[in-house]
Amino acid sequence: MAYSAVPTPGAPVSGSSARPEVAPISLKAIAPWAVFFGLLMLILLYFVGAEQGATSLLSGEGVHEWVHDGRHLLGFPCH
């Protein structure tokens, strides 16, 4: 229901204990987003923590230099 600046008869007054009903979100609606963000976090963790050396997907030091400070902040050794 949309909120309006004009009070309607029977509407709860500000400060009253009546709260609007909140519809629960189903697991089926959340699951795809949880999987997406989980994979995104794993990819980010890989690039910050392991993107160098034998497991490197990209050649050069570019990724290492971009995530260098984050790597130290998260406790990953890199020197």
N, CA, C and O atoms as a Maestro MAE file, in Angstrom:
{
 s_m_m2io_version
 :::
 2.0.0
}

f_m_ct {
 s_m_title
 :::
 protein
 m_atom[316] {
  # First column is atom index #
  i_m_mmod_type
  r_m_x_coord
  r_m_y_coord
  r_m_z_coord
  i_m_residue_number
  s_m_chain_name
  s_m_pdb_residue_name
  s_m_pdb_atom_name
  i_m_atomic_number
  :::
  1 25 0.843 -1.168 0.000 1 A "MET " " N  " 7
  2 3 0.000 0.000 0.000 1 A "MET " " CA " 6
  3 2 0.891 1.235 0.000 1 A "MET " " C  " 6
  4 15 1.862 1.309 0.753 1 A "MET " " O  " 8
  5 25 0.563 2.177 -0.827 2 A "ALA " " N  " 7
  6 3 1.349 3.396 -0.918 2 A "ALA " " CA " 6
  7 2 1.040 4.313 0.262 2 A "ALA " " C  " 6
  8 15 -0.091 4.354 0.745 2 A "ALA " " O  " 8
  9 25 2.036 5.036 0.714 3 A "TYR " " N  " 7
  10 3 1.854 5.971 1.808 3 A "TYR " " CA " 6
  11 2 1.487 7.331 1.245 3 A "TYR " " C  " 6
  12 15 1.967 7.733 0.185 3 A "TYR " " O  " 8
  13 25 0.643 8.022 1.960 4 A "SER " " N  " 7
  14 3 0.187 9.324 1.510 4 A "SER " " CA " 6
  15 2 0.352 10.326 2.646 4 A "SER " " C  " 6
  16 15 0.313 9.956 3.820 4 A "SER " " O  " 8
  17 25 0.534 11.576 2.298 5 A "ALA " " N  " 7
  18 3 0.643 12.635 3.299 5 A "ALA " " CA " 6
  19 2 -0.721 12.989 3.870 5 A "ALA " " C  " 6
  20 15 -0.808 13.607 4.931 5 A "ALA " " O  " 8
  21 25 -1.782 12.604 3.179 6 A "VAL " " N  " 7
  22 3 -3.137 12.899 3.625 6 A "VAL " " CA " 6
  23 2 -3.645 11.706 4.425 6 A "VAL " " C  " 6
  24 15 -3.721 10.601 3.888 6 A "VAL " " O  " 8
  25 25 -3.994 11.902 5.699 7 A "PRO " " N  " 7
  26 3 -4.468 10.777 6.494 7 A "PRO " " CA " 6
  27 2 -5.832 10.296 6.009 7 A "PRO " " C  " 6
  28 15 -6.675 11.088 5.589 7 A "PRO " " O  " 8
  29 25 -6.026 9.000 6.076 8 A "THR " " N  " 7
  30 3 -7.312 8.422 5.693 8 A "THR " " CA " 6
  31 2 -8.018 7.949 6.950 8 A "THR " " C  " 6
  32 15 -7.361 7.570 7.920 8 A "THR " " O  " 8
  33 25 -9.334 7.965 6.953 9 A "PRO " " N  " 7
  34 3 -10.065 7.509 8.140 9 A "PRO " " CA " 6
  35 2 -9.738 6.039 8.432 9 A "PRO " " C  " 6
  36 15 -9.708 5.207 7.526 9 A "PRO " " O  " 8
  37 25 -9.499 5.745 9.686 10 A "GLY " " N  " 7
  38 3 -9.209 4.372 10.084 10 A "GLY " " CA " 6
  39 2 -7.754 3.981 9.939 10 A "GLY " " C  " 6
  40 15 -7.376 2.876 10.328 10 A "GLY " " O  " 8
  41 25 -6.926 4.858 9.389 11 A "ALA " " N  " 7
  42 3 -5.503 4.554 9.225 11 A "ALA " " CA " 6
  43 2 -4.803 4.708 10.564 11 A "ALA " " C  " 6
  44 15 -5.176 5.572 11.357 11 A "ALA " " O  " 8
  45 25 -3.781 3.875 10.834 12 A "PRO " " N  " 7
  46 3 -3.065 3.999 12.100 12 A "PRO " " CA " 6
  47 2 -2.359 5.348 12.204 12 A "PRO " " C  " 6
  48 15 -1.827 5.864 11.221 12 A "PRO " " O  " 8
  49 25 -2.364 5.894 13.383 13 A "VAL " " N  " 7
  50 3 -1.737 7.186 13.647 13 A "VAL " " CA " 6
  51 2 -0.259 6.957 13.920 13 A "VAL " " C  " 6
  52 15 0.121 5.936 14.494 13 A "VAL " " O  " 8
  53 25 0.583 7.917 13.503 14 A "SER " " N  " 7
  54 3 2.018 7.804 13.766 14 A "SER " " CA " 6
  55 2 2.259 7.651 15.256 14 A "SER " " C  " 6
  56 15 1.628 8.312 16.081 14 A "SER " " O  " 8
  57 25 3.186 6.763 15.577 15 A "GLY " " N  " 7
  58 3 3.498 6.536 16.975 15 A "GLY " " CA " 6
  59 2 2.660 5.431 17.596 15 A "GLY " " C  " 6
  60 15 2.921 5.025 18.729 15 A "GLY " " O  " 8
  61 25 1.665 4.942 16.882 16 A "SER " " N  " 7
  62 3 0.866 3.850 17.442 16 A "SER " " CA " 6
  63 2 1.638 2.541 17.311 16 A "SER " " C  " 6
  64 15 2.632 2.473 16.589 16 A "SER " " O  " 8
  65 25 1.191 1.524 17.993 17 A "SER " " N  " 7
  66 3 1.912 0.258 18.004 17 A "SER " " CA " 6
  67 2 1.602 -0.609 16.784 17 A "SER " " C  " 6
  68 15 2.198 -1.677 16.645 17 A "SER " " O  " 8
  69 25 0.709 -0.199 15.908 18 A "ALA " " N  " 7
  70 3 0.370 -0.991 14.722 18 A "ALA " " CA " 6
  71 2 1.510 -0.936 13.719 18 A "ALA " " C  " 6
  72 15 1.998 0.142 13.379 18 A "ALA " " O  " 8
  73 25 1.934 -2.107 13.246 19 A "ARG " " N  " 7
  74 3 3.013 -2.184 12.255 19 A "ARG " " CA " 6
  75 2 2.478 -2.801 10.980 19 A "ARG " " C  " 6
  76 15 1.603 -3.665 11.023 19 A "ARG " " O  " 8
  77 25 2.996 -2.363 9.848 20 A "PRO " " N  " 7
  78 3 2.542 -2.990 8.599 20 A "PRO " " CA " 6
  79 2 3.047 -4.428 8.508 20 A "PRO " " C  " 6
  80 15 4.131 -4.748 8.996 20 A "PRO " " O  " 8
  81 25 2.264 -5.274 7.889 21 A "GLU " " N  " 7
  82 3 2.642 -6.670 7.689 21 A "GLU " " CA " 6
  83 2 3.777 -6.752 6.666 21 A "GLU " " C  " 6
  84 15 3.760 -6.054 5.652 21 A "GLU " " O  " 8
  85 25 4.761 -7.611 6.943 22 A "VAL " " N  " 7
  86 3 5.874 -7.824 6.037 22 A "VAL " " CA " 6
  87 2 5.752 -9.231 5.484 22 A "VAL " " C  " 6
  88 15 5.731 -10.207 6.235 22 A "VAL " " O  " 8
  89 25 5.671 -9.328 4.174 23 A "ALA " " N  " 7
  90 3 5.530 -10.640 3.542 23 A "ALA " " CA " 6
  91 2 6.863 -11.374 3.594 23 A "ALA " " C  " 6
  92 15 7.894 -10.777 3.286 23 A "ALA " " O  " 8
  93 25 6.875 -12.640 3.971 24 A "PRO " " N  " 7
  94 3 8.131 -13.399 3.995 24 A "PRO " " CA " 6
  95 2 8.639 -13.660 2.585 24 A "PRO " " C  " 6
  96 15 7.855 -13.789 1.644 24 A "PRO " " O  " 8
  97 25 9.944 -13.735 2.450 25 A "ILE " " N  " 7
  98 3 10.555 -14.023 1.146 25 A "ILE " " CA " 6
  99 2 10.864 -15.511 1.106 25 A "ILE " " C  " 6
  100 15 11.493 -16.046 2.018 25 A "ILE " " O  " 8
  101 25 10.424 -16.170 0.059 26 A "SER " " N  " 7
  102 3 10.606 -17.616 -0.028 26 A "SER " " CA " 6
  103 2 12.056 -17.967 -0.356 26 A "SER " " C  " 6
  104 15 12.799 -17.168 -0.926 26 A "SER " " O  " 8
  105 25 12.431 -19.184 0.020 27 A "LEU " " N  " 7
  106 3 13.783 -19.670 -0.262 27 A "LEU " " CA " 6
  107 2 14.020 -19.776 -1.764 27 A "LEU " " C  " 6
  108 15 15.139 -19.567 -2.234 27 A "LEU " " O  " 8
  109 25 12.975 -20.098 -2.514 28 A "LYS " " N  " 7
  110 3 13.106 -20.193 -3.978 28 A "LYS " " CA " 6
  111 2 13.457 -18.845 -4.596 28 A "LYS " " C  " 6
  112 15 14.131 -18.794 -5.625 28 A "LYS " " O  " 8
  113 25 13.010 -17.754 -3.982 29 A "ALA " " N  " 7
  114 3 13.323 -16.421 -4.497 29 A "ALA " " CA " 6
  115 2 14.736 -15.992 -4.123 29 A "ALA " " C  " 6
  116 15 15.379 -15.254 -4.870 29 A "ALA " " O  " 8
  117 25 15.225 -16.450 -2.970 30 A "ILE " " N  " 7
  118 3 16.542 -16.039 -2.495 30 A "ILE " " CA " 6
  119 2 17.657 -16.904 -3.065 30 A "ILE " " C  " 6
  120 15 18.761 -16.407 -3.287 30 A "ILE " " O  " 8
  121 25 17.396 -18.185 -3.307 31 A "ALA " " N  " 7
  122 3 18.436 -19.146 -3.704 31 A "ALA " " CA " 6
  123 2 19.260 -18.712 -4.917 31 A "ALA " " C  " 6
  124 15 20.487 -18.770 -4.840 31 A "ALA " " O  " 8
  125 25 18.659 -18.279 -6.038 32 A "PRO " " N  " 7
  126 3 19.503 -17.877 -7.170 32 A "PRO " " CA " 6
  127 2 20.431 -16.718 -6.842 32 A "PRO " " C  " 6
  128 15 21.576 -16.697 -7.296 32 A "PRO " " O  " 8
  129 25 19.957 -15.758 -6.064 33 A "TRP " " N  " 7
  130 3 20.793 -14.620 -5.687 33 A "TRP " " CA " 6
  131 2 21.900 -15.048 -4.742 33 A "TRP " " C  " 6
  132 15 23.021 -14.548 -4.837 33 A "TRP " " O  " 8
  133 25 21.605 -15.959 -3.837 34 A "ALA " " N  " 7
  134 3 22.626 -16.458 -2.912 34 A "ALA " " CA " 6
  135 2 23.717 -17.206 -3.667 34 A "ALA " " C  " 6
  136 15 24.899 -17.044 -3.365 34 A "ALA " " O  " 8
  137 25 23.338 -18.020 -4.640 35 A "VAL " " N  " 7
  138 3 24.326 -18.747 -5.445 35 A "VAL " " CA " 6
  139 2 25.167 -17.765 -6.260 35 A "VAL " " C  " 6
  140 15 26.388 -17.905 -6.331 35 A "VAL " " O  " 8
  141 25 24.527 -16.783 -6.867 36 A "PHE " " N  " 7
  142 3 25.234 -15.785 -7.674 36 A "PHE " " CA " 6
  143 2 26.268 -15.028 -6.838 36 A "PHE " " C  " 6
  144 15 27.428 -14.918 -7.233 36 A "PHE " " O  " 8
  145 25 25.845 -14.507 -5.686 37 A "PHE " " N  " 7
  146 3 26.773 -13.743 -4.856 37 A "PHE " " CA " 6
  147 2 27.828 -14.635 -4.217 37 A "PHE " " C  " 6
  148 15 28.951 -14.190 -3.983 37 A "PHE " " O  " 8
  149 25 27.484 -15.888 -3.932 38 A "GLY " " N  " 7
  150 3 28.478 -16.822 -3.420 38 A "GLY " " CA " 6
  151 2 29.581 -17.072 -4.425 38 A "GLY " " C  " 6
  152 15 30.762 -17.048 -4.076 38 A "GLY " " O  " 8
  153 25 29.202 -17.313 -5.686 39 A "LEU " " N  " 7
  154 3 30.204 -17.506 -6.739 39 A "LEU " " CA " 6
  155 2 31.022 -16.237 -6.971 39 A "LEU " " C  " 6
  156 15 32.233 -16.305 -7.183 39 A "LEU " " O  " 8
  157 25 30.366 -15.095 -6.931 40 A "LEU " " N  " 7
  158 3 31.073 -13.829 -7.099 40 A "LEU " " CA " 6
  159 2 32.111 -13.638 -5.996 40 A "LEU " " C  " 6
  160 15 33.225 -13.189 -6.265 40 A "LEU " " O  " 8
  161 25 31.758 -13.973 -4.767 41 A "MET " " N  " 7
  162 3 32.706 -13.846 -3.653 41 A "MET " " CA " 6
  163 2 33.854 -14.840 -3.795 41 A "MET " " C  " 6
  164 15 34.990 -14.502 -3.464 41 A "MET " " O  " 8
  165 25 33.595 -16.055 -4.275 42 A "LEU " " N  " 7
  166 3 34.671 -17.022 -4.481 42 A "LEU " " CA " 6
  167 2 35.640 -16.554 -5.563 42 A "LEU " " C  " 6
  168 15 36.852 -16.720 -5.427 42 A "LEU " " O  " 8
  169 25 35.109 -15.972 -6.632 43 A "ILE " " N  " 7
  170 3 35.966 -15.447 -7.696 43 A "ILE " " CA " 6
  171 2 36.800 -14.286 -7.172 43 A "ILE " " C  " 6
  172 15 37.992 -14.193 -7.464 43 A "ILE " " O  " 8
  173 25 36.179 -13.405 -6.402 44 A "LEU " " N  " 7
  174 3 36.911 -12.281 -5.814 44 A "LEU " " CA " 6
  175 2 37.990 -12.775 -4.856 44 A "LEU " " C  " 6
  176 15 39.109 -12.262 -4.857 44 A "LEU " " O  " 8
  177 25 37.658 -13.764 -4.045 45 A "LEU " " N  " 7
  178 3 38.642 -14.327 -3.126 45 A "LEU " " CA " 6
  179 2 39.809 -14.956 -3.875 45 A "LEU " " C  " 6
  180 15 40.954 -14.845 -3.438 45 A "LEU " " O  " 8
  181 25 39.535 -15.615 -4.999 46 A "TYR " " N  " 7
  182 3 40.609 -16.187 -5.805 46 A "TYR " " CA " 6
  183 2 41.540 -15.089 -6.311 46 A "TYR " " C  " 6
  184 15 42.758 -15.198 -6.175 46 A "TYR " " O  " 8
  185 25 40.977 -14.036 -6.892 47 A "PHE " " N  " 7
  186 3 41.824 -12.985 -7.465 47 A "PHE " " CA " 6
  187 2 42.616 -12.242 -6.401 47 A "PHE " " C  " 6
  188 15 43.750 -11.833 -6.651 47 A "PHE " " O  " 8
  189 25 42.037 -12.061 -5.212 48 A "VAL " " N  " 7
  190 3 42.780 -11.380 -4.157 48 A "VAL " " CA " 6
  191 2 43.814 -12.305 -3.545 48 A "VAL " " C  " 6
  192 15 44.928 -11.870 -3.254 48 A "VAL " " O  " 8
  193 25 43.475 -13.567 -3.344 49 A "GLY " " N  " 7
  194 3 44.341 -14.450 -2.593 49 A "GLY " " CA " 6
  195 2 45.270 -15.332 -3.375 49 A "GLY " " C  " 6
  196 15 46.320 -15.709 -2.854 49 A "GLY " " O  " 8
  197 25 44.937 -15.687 -4.617 50 A "ALA " " N  " 7
  198 3 45.734 -16.711 -5.290 50 A "ALA " " CA " 6
  199 2 46.114 -16.379 -6.727 50 A "ALA " " C  " 6
  200 15 46.754 -17.204 -7.379 50 A "ALA " " O  " 8
  201 25 45.764 -15.247 -7.237 51 A "GLU " " N  " 7
  202 3 46.043 -14.929 -8.645 51 A "GLU " " CA " 6
  203 2 47.492 -14.505 -8.817 51 A "GLU " " C  " 6
  204 15 47.798 -13.320 -8.952 51 A "GLU " " O  " 8
  205 25 48.358 -15.474 -8.810 52 A "GLN " " N  " 7
  206 3 49.770 -15.276 -9.121 52 A "GLN " " CA " 6
  207 2 50.431 -16.641 -9.115 52 A "GLN " " C  " 6
  208 15 49.904 -17.585 -8.527 52 A "GLN " " O  " 8
  209 25 51.527 -16.747 -9.733 53 A "GLY " " N  " 7
  210 3 52.285 -17.994 -9.705 53 A "GLY " " CA " 6
  211 2 51.701 -19.088 -10.581 53 A "GLY " " C  " 6
  212 15 51.231 -18.819 -11.687 53 A "GLY " " O  " 8
  213 25 51.729 -20.328 -10.087 54 A "ALA " " N  " 7
  214 3 51.338 -21.490 -10.871 54 A "ALA " " CA " 6
  215 2 49.856 -21.509 -11.208 54 A "ALA " " C  " 6
  216 15 49.475 -22.073 -12.233 54 A "ALA " " O  " 8
  217 25 49.012 -20.914 -10.385 55 A "THR " " N  " 7
  218 3 47.568 -20.947 -10.640 55 A "THR " " CA " 6
  219 2 47.068 -19.704 -11.366 55 A "THR " " C  " 6
  220 15 45.859 -19.480 -11.433 55 A "THR " " O  " 8
  221 25 47.956 -18.908 -11.902 56 A "SER " " N  " 7
  222 3 47.574 -17.641 -12.521 56 A "SER " " CA " 6
  223 2 46.751 -17.851 -13.779 56 A "SER " " C  " 6
  224 15 47.135 -18.626 -14.655 56 A "SER " " O  " 8
  225 25 45.621 -17.164 -13.872 57 A "LEU " " N  " 7
  226 3 44.787 -17.191 -15.075 57 A "LEU " " CA " 6
  227 2 45.199 -16.106 -16.057 57 A "LEU " " C  " 6
  228 15 45.040 -16.263 -17.267 57 A "LEU " " O  " 8
  229 25 45.727 -15.011 -15.537 58 A "LEU " " N  " 7
  230 3 46.142 -13.883 -16.367 58 A "LEU " " CA " 6
  231 2 47.645 -13.701 -16.218 58 A "LEU " " C  " 6
  232 15 48.181 -13.784 -15.113 58 A "LEU " " O  " 8
  233 25 48.314 -13.455 -17.321 59 A "SER " " N  " 7
  234 3 49.766 -13.282 -17.248 59 A "SER " " CA " 6
  235 2 50.121 -11.877 -16.777 59 A "SER " " C  " 6
  236 15 49.327 -10.944 -16.900 59 A "SER " " O  " 8
  237 25 51.309 -11.749 -16.243 60 A "GLY " " N  " 7
  238 3 51.790 -10.439 -15.800 60 A "GLY " " CA " 6
  239 2 51.477 -10.175 -14.346 60 A "GLY " " C  " 6
  240 15 50.940 -11.026 -13.637 60 A "GLY " " O  " 8
  241 25 51.827 -8.970 -13.917 61 A "GLU " " N  " 7
  242 3 51.672 -8.570 -12.527 61 A "GLU " " CA " 6
  243 2 50.502 -7.610 -12.315 61 A "GLU " " C  " 6
  244 15 50.331 -7.078 -11.218 61 A "GLU " " O  " 8
  245 25 49.702 -7.387 -13.347 62 A "GLY " " N  " 7
  246 3 48.621 -6.397 -13.245 62 A "GLY " " CA " 6
  247 2 47.624 -6.682 -12.148 62 A "GLY " " C  " 6
  248 15 47.326 -5.798 -11.344 62 A "GLY " " O  " 8
  249 25 47.096 -7.903 -12.090 63 A "VAL " " N  " 7
  250 3 46.114 -8.244 -11.068 63 A "VAL " " CA " 6
  251 2 46.749 -8.168 -9.689 63 A "VAL " " C  " 6
  252 15 46.126 -7.683 -8.745 63 A "VAL " " O  " 8
  253 25 47.989 -8.644 -9.564 64 A "HIS " " N  " 7
  254 3 48.679 -8.608 -8.280 64 A "HIS " " CA " 6
  255 2 48.794 -7.172 -7.768 64 A "HIS " " C  " 6
  256 15 48.561 -6.912 -6.588 64 A "HIS " " O  " 8
  257 25 49.147 -6.258 -8.640 65 A "GLU " " N  " 7
  258 3 49.298 -4.864 -8.222 65 A "GLU " " CA " 6
  259 2 47.963 -4.235 -7.841 65 A "GLU " " C  " 6
  260 15 47.909 -3.412 -6.927 65 A "GLU " " O  " 8
  261 25 46.889 -4.608 -8.528 66 A "TRP " " N  " 7
  262 3 45.575 -4.031 -8.231 66 A "TRP " " CA " 6
  263 2 45.041 -4.509 -6.886 66 A "TRP " " C  " 6
  264 15 44.351 -3.752 -6.203 66 A "TRP " " O  " 8
  265 25 45.341 -5.741 -6.488 67 A "VAL " " N  " 7
  266 3 44.778 -6.284 -5.249 67 A "VAL " " CA " 6
  267 2 45.814 -6.391 -4.132 67 A "VAL " " C  " 6
  268 15 45.548 -7.017 -3.106 67 A "VAL " " O  " 8
  269 25 46.975 -5.800 -4.313 68 A "HIS " " N  " 7
  270 3 48.075 -5.927 -3.366 68 A "HIS " " CA " 6
  271 2 47.695 -5.509 -1.940 68 A "HIS " " C  " 6
  272 15 47.936 -6.265 -0.999 68 A "HIS " " O  " 8
  273 25 47.115 -4.339 -1.767 69 A "ASP " " N  " 7
  274 3 46.770 -3.860 -0.431 69 A "ASP " " CA " 6
  275 2 45.671 -4.709 0.195 69 A "ASP " " C  " 6
  276 15 45.708 -4.994 1.392 69 A "ASP " " O  " 8
  277 25 44.699 -5.109 -0.607 70 A "GLY " " N  " 7
  278 3 43.638 -5.975 -0.098 70 A "GLY " " CA " 6
  279 2 44.181 -7.320 0.332 70 A "GLY " " C  " 6
  280 15 43.685 -7.919 1.287 70 A "GLY " " O  " 8
  281 25 45.188 -7.795 -0.360 71 A "ARG " " N  " 7
  282 3 45.820 -9.065 -0.025 71 A "ARG " " CA " 6
  283 2 46.460 -8.977 1.362 71 A "ARG " " C  " 6
  284 15 46.294 -9.886 2.176 71 A "ARG " " O  " 8
  285 25 47.180 -7.910 1.635 72 A "HIS " " N  " 7
  286 3 47.770 -7.731 2.965 72 A "HIS " " CA " 6
  287 2 46.695 -7.535 4.032 72 A "HIS " " C  " 6
  288 15 46.810 -8.071 5.134 72 A "HIS " " O  " 8
  289 25 45.664 -6.780 3.715 73 A "LEU " " N  " 7
  290 3 44.597 -6.535 4.662 73 A "LEU " " CA " 6
  291 2 43.917 -7.832 5.083 73 A "LEU " " C  " 6
  292 15 43.546 -7.983 6.248 73 A "LEU " " O  " 8
  293 25 43.748 -8.769 4.155 74 A "LEU " " N  " 7
  294 3 43.108 -10.044 4.462 74 A "LEU " " CA " 6
  295 2 44.085 -11.100 4.996 74 A "LEU " " C  " 6
  296 15 43.675 -12.215 5.319 74 A "LEU " " O  " 8
  297 25 45.353 -10.756 5.087 75 A "GLY " " N  " 7
  298 3 46.330 -11.679 5.679 75 A "GLY " " CA " 6
  299 2 46.960 -12.651 4.727 75 A "GLY " " C  " 6
  300 15 47.568 -13.623 5.174 75 A "GLY " " O  " 8
  301 25 46.847 -12.438 3.418 76 A "PHE " " N  " 7
  302 3 47.482 -13.325 2.440 76 A "PHE " " CA " 6
  303 2 48.943 -12.895 2.254 76 A "PHE " " C  " 6
  304 15 49.215 -11.706 2.091 76 A "PHE " " O  " 8
  305 25 49.858 -13.819 2.274 77 A "PRO " " N  " 7
  306 3 51.258 -13.460 2.012 77 A "PRO " " CA " 6
  307 2 51.461 -13.247 0.510 77 A "PRO " " C  " 6
  308 15 50.871 -13.955 -0.305 77 A "PRO " " O  " 8
  309 25 52.285 -12.286 0.155 78 A "CYS " " N  " 7
  310 3 52.565 -12.115 -1.273 78 A "CYS " " CA " 6
  311 2 53.997 -11.723 -1.559 78 A "CYS " " C  " 6
  312 15 54.348 -11.572 -2.730 78 A "CYS " " O  " 8
  313 25 54.841 -11.548 -0.564 79 A "HIS " " N  " 7
  314 3 56.250 -11.262 -0.817 79 A "HIS " " CA " 6
  315 2 57.054 -12.331 -0.142 79 A "HIS " " C  " 6
  316 15 58.283 -12.314 -0.209 79 A "HIS " " O  " 8
  :::
 }
 m_bond[315] {
  # First column is bond index #
  i_m_from
  i_m_to
  i_m_order
  :::
  1 1 2 1
  2 2 3 1
  3 3 4 2
  4 3 5 1
  5 5 6 1
  6 6 7 1
  7 7 8 2
  8 7 9 1
  9 9 10 1
  10 10 11 1
  11 11 12 2
  12 11 13 1
  13 13 14 1
  14 14 15 1
  15 15 16 2
  16 15 17 1
  17 17 18 1
  18 18 19 1
  19 19 20 2
  20 19 21 1
  21 21 22 1
  22 22 23 1
  23 23 24 2
  24 23 25 1
  25 25 26 1
  26 26 27 1
  27 27 28 2
  28 27 29 1
  29 29 30 1
  30 30 31 1
  31 31 32 2
  32 31 33 1
  33 33 34 1
  34 34 35 1
  35 35 36 2
  36 35 37 1
  37 37 38 1
  38 38 39 1
  39 39 40 2
  40 39 41 1
  41 41 42 1
  42 42 43 1
  43 43 44 2
  44 43 45 1
  45 45 46 1
  46 46 47 1
  47 47 48 2
  48 47 49 1
  49 49 50 1
  50 50 51 1
  51 51 52 2
  52 51 53 1
  53 53 54 1
  54 54 55 1
  55 55 56 2
  56 55 57 1
  57 57 58 1
  58 58 59 1
  59 59 60 2
  60 59 61 1
  61 61 62 1
  62 62 63 1
  63 63 64 2
  64 63 65 1
  65 65 66 1
  66 66 67 1
  67 67 68 2
  68 67 69 1
  69 69 70 1
  70 70 71 1
  71 71 72 2
  72 71 73 1
  73 73 74 1
  74 74 75 1
  75 75 76 2
  76 75 77 1
  77 77 78 1
  78 78 79 1
  79 79 80 2
  80 79 81 1
  81 81 82 1
  82 82 83 1
  83 83 84 2
  84 83 85 1
  85 85 86 1
  86 86 87 1
  87 87 88 2
  88 87 89 1
  89 89 90 1
  90 90 91 1
  91 91 92 2
  92 91 93 1
  93 93 94 1
  94 94 95 1
  95 95 96 2
  96 95 97 1
  97 97 98 1
  98 98 99 1
  99 99 100 2
  100 99 101 1
  101 101 102 1
  102 102 103 1
  103 103 104 2
  104 103 105 1
  105 105 106 1
  106 106 107 1
  107 107 108 2
  108 107 109 1
  109 109 110 1
  110 110 111 1
  111 111 112 2
  112 111 113 1
  113 113 114 1
  114 114 115 1
  115 115 116 2
  116 115 117 1
  117 117 118 1
  118 118 119 1
  119 119 120 2
  120 119 121 1
  121 121 122 1
  122 122 123 1
  123 123 124 2
  124 123 125 1
  125 125 126 1
  126 126 127 1
  127 127 128 2
  128 127 129 1
  129 129 130 1
  130 130 131 1
  131 131 132 2
  132 131 133 1
  133 133 134 1
  134 134 135 1
  135 135 136 2
  136 135 137 1
  137 137 138 1
  138 138 139 1
  139 139 140 2
  140 139 141 1
  141 141 142 1
  142 142 143 1
  143 143 144 2
  144 143 145 1
  145 145 146 1
  146 146 147 1
  147 147 148 2
  148 147 149 1
  149 149 150 1
  150 150 151 1
  151 151 152 2
  152 151 153 1
  153 153 154 1
  154 154 155 1
  155 155 156 2
  156 155 157 1
  157 157 158 1
  158 158 159 1
  159 159 160 2
  160 159 161 1
  161 161 162 1
  162 162 163 1
  163 163 164 2
  164 163 165 1
  165 165 166 1
  166 166 167 1
  167 167 168 2
  168 167 169 1
  169 169 170 1
  170 170 171 1
  171 171 172 2
  172 171 173 1
  173 173 174 1
  174 174 175 1
  175 175 176 2
  176 175 177 1
  177 177 178 1
  178 178 179 1
  179 179 180 2
  180 179 181 1
  181 181 182 1
  182 182 183 1
  183 183 184 2
  184 183 185 1
  185 185 186 1
  186 186 187 1
  187 187 188 2
  188 187 189 1
  189 189 190 1
  190 190 191 1
  191 191 192 2
  192 191 193 1
  193 193 194 1
  194 194 195 1
  195 195 196 2
  196 195 197 1
  197 197 198 1
  198 198 199 1
  199 199 200 2
  200 199 201 1
  201 201 202 1
  202 202 203 1
  203 203 204 2
  204 203 205 1
  205 205 206 1
  206 206 207 1
  207 207 208 2
  208 207 209 1
  209 209 210 1
  210 210 211 1
  211 211 212 2
  212 211 213 1
  213 213 214 1
  214 214 215 1
  215 215 216 2
  216 215 217 1
  217 217 218 1
  218 218 219 1
  219 219 220 2
  220 219 221 1
  221 221 222 1
  222 222 223 1
  223 223 224 2
  224 223 225 1
  225 225 226 1
  226 226 227 1
  227 227 228 2
  228 227 229 1
  229 229 230 1
  230 230 231 1
  231 231 232 2
  232 231 233 1
  233 233 234 1
  234 234 235 1
  235 235 236 2
  236 235 237 1
  237 237 238 1
  238 238 239 1
  239 239 240 2
  240 239 241 1
  241 241 242 1
  242 242 243 1
  243 243 244 2
  244 243 245 1
  245 245 246 1
  246 246 247 1
  247 247 248 2
  248 247 249 1
  249 249 250 1
  250 250 251 1
  251 251 252 2
  252 251 253 1
  253 253 254 1
  254 254 255 1
  255 255 256 2
  256 255 257 1
  257 257 258 1
  258 258 259 1
  259 259 260 2
  260 259 261 1
  261 261 262 1
  262 262 263 1
  263 263 264 2
  264 263 265 1
  265 265 266 1
  266 266 267 1
  267 267 268 2
  268 267 269 1
  269 269 270 1
  270 270 271 1
  271 271 272 2
  272 271 273 1
  273 273 274 1
  274 274 275 1
  275 275 276 2
  276 275 277 1
  277 277 278 1
  278 278 279 1
  279 279 280 2
  280 279 281 1
  281 281 282 1
  282 282 283 1
  283 283 284 2
  284 283 285 1
  285 285 286 1
  286 286 287 1
  287 287 288 2
  288 287 289 1
  289 289 290 1
  290 290 291 1
  291 291 292 2
  292 291 293 1
  293 293 294 1
  294 294 295 1
  295 295 296 2
  296 295 297 1
  297 297 298 1
  298 298 299 1
  299 299 300 2
  300 299 301 1
  301 301 302 1
  302 302 303 1
  303 303 304 2
  304 303 305 1
  305 305 306 1
  306 306 307 1
  307 307 308 2
  308 307 309 1
  309 309 310 1
  310 310 311 1
  311 311 312 2
  312 311 313 1
  313 313 314 1
  314 314 315 1
  315 315 316 2
  :::
 }
}
